[in-house]
Amino acid sequence: MVKITVHYLPFPDECKGTVKGICQQLSADNYLIAIDSSLPELEQLRTLAHEKAHIYCGHYDSDLPLSVLENEADEISCLMSGNKRSQPEK
């Protein structure tokens, strides 16, 4: 069974606009997620979904590029929140 502990706390000002949440693998099945408590509630929920997607997609054992991992977690969090993600311009 996977154990996930979530903490909501204010992030430093230098993180604002770039980092909304952080997930740390503590052991094989134990994770700690921190969410910026200054975000609006809906954004906190989306960020939690994004961080949990990293866990459930097995990103901590992946050799894929960070951009691929982030894109996958973004897509899953959008599906979970019912939001449509904007498509990149071609």
MIKE-330810 format. One record per residue: residue in one letter; z, y, x of N, C-alpha, C in turn. Coordinates in steps of 0.02 Angstrom, whole numbers, plus 50000, padded with zeros to 5 digits. Layout:
AZYXZYXZYX;...
END
This chain:
M500004994150042500005000050000500005006250045;V499595011050027499555017350064500095022150039;K500455025150086500955030150069500685037050089;I500685041650041500455048450054501005053250033;T501235057250081501725062450068501365069150068;V501485073250017501155079750012501665085350014;H501535090250056501955096150060501525102350045;Y501805106750005501475113249990501875118650027;L501545122150073501885127250112501395132650131;P501645138650143501185144150162500915143050232;F500255143750239499935143050304499945149750339;P499925149750406499905156150443499295160250425;D499355166850432498805171350414498165169650450;E498205167450513497595165950551497215159850523;C497525156050478497195150350446496855152250380;K497045157950352496785159950286496025160550288;G495715157550238494985157850233494625152350271;T494985148650313494655143250351494985136550339;V495645136250336496005129950328496405130250263;K496255125550217496605125250154497105119550152;G496955114350190497385108550191497285104650255;I497775100550271497755096450332498035089550314;C497715084450340497965077650330498065074450398;Q498635071350408498805068150471498975060850457;Q498665056350494498835049250489499445047950533;L499985045750501500605044450538500645037350564;S500355032650526500305025650545499735022650505;A499615016250512499035013050480498995014450405;D499565014850371499555015850298500025021450276;N500135026350319500595031850303500275038450324;Y500205042950275499865049350287500285055150263;L500205060850295500535067050276499995072250262;I500015075250203499545080450184499935086950175;A499685092350205499965099050195499435103250160;I499635106750108499195111050069499465118150071;D499025123050080499225130050081499475132150012;S500115133650008500425135349943500205142149917;S499875146249959499665152749935498995152449897;L498675146649898498045145749861498185145549786;P497695147549745497775146649672497865139249656;E498205137749602498375130849585497775126249583;L497225128449552496625124249547496345122749617;E496355127649661496125126649730496585121849768;Q497225122149754497685117349784497515110149762;L497355109249698497175102649673496525100249704;R496025104649709495395102749741495495100949814;T495935104649848496065103249918496425096549926;L496895095149881497235088649883496735082949872;A496275083849825495755078749814495325077849876;H495155083249910494755083049971495125079150026;E495755080650036496135077350089496245069950072;K496365068350009496435061349990495775057549998;A495215060949987494565057749996494485055450069;H494715059450116494685057350186495045050650196;I495615049950164496005043750171495645037850140;Y495445038550077495165032950040494455031150062;C494125035650097493455034150124493495031050194;G494095030450221494185027450286493975031950344;H494015038350335493785043050386494195042750450;Y494805040250447495225040150507495025034450555;D494595029950532494335024650574493585025350584;S493315031250574492595032450574492375035950638;D491775034150660491455037450717490925042350695;L490865043550630490365048250604490535055350626;P490035059650630490155066650647490605070050595;L490995074850618491455078550574491085081550515;S490485084150526490105087250471489965082150415;V489825075950433489695070750383490335069050345;L490885068450381491525066850349491745072350301;E491655078650322491845084350279491395084750217;N490755083450226490285083650170490465078250119;E490615072250144490795066850098491435068450060;A491945071050095492575072850061492465078550011;D492035083350028491865088749982491535086049918;E491055081649928490695078749870491175075149823;I491625071149852492095067349811492575072049775;S492825077149810493295081749777492945085549720;C492305087149729491935090449675491855085849615;L491715079449628491655074649573492315073949536;M492865073749574493525072949543493725079049502;S493515085049524493715091149489493215093349437;G492645089849433492135091649385491725097649405;N491775099749468491385105349494490735103049522;K490225107149514489585105749546489585109349613;R489355105849663489315108749730488645111949738;S488635117649768487995121049778487585117249830;Q486945116749818486495113249863486295117649920;P486245114949981486025119050037485315121550027;E485175127450052484495130250047484035126550094;K483405125950072482905122550115482445127450146;
END
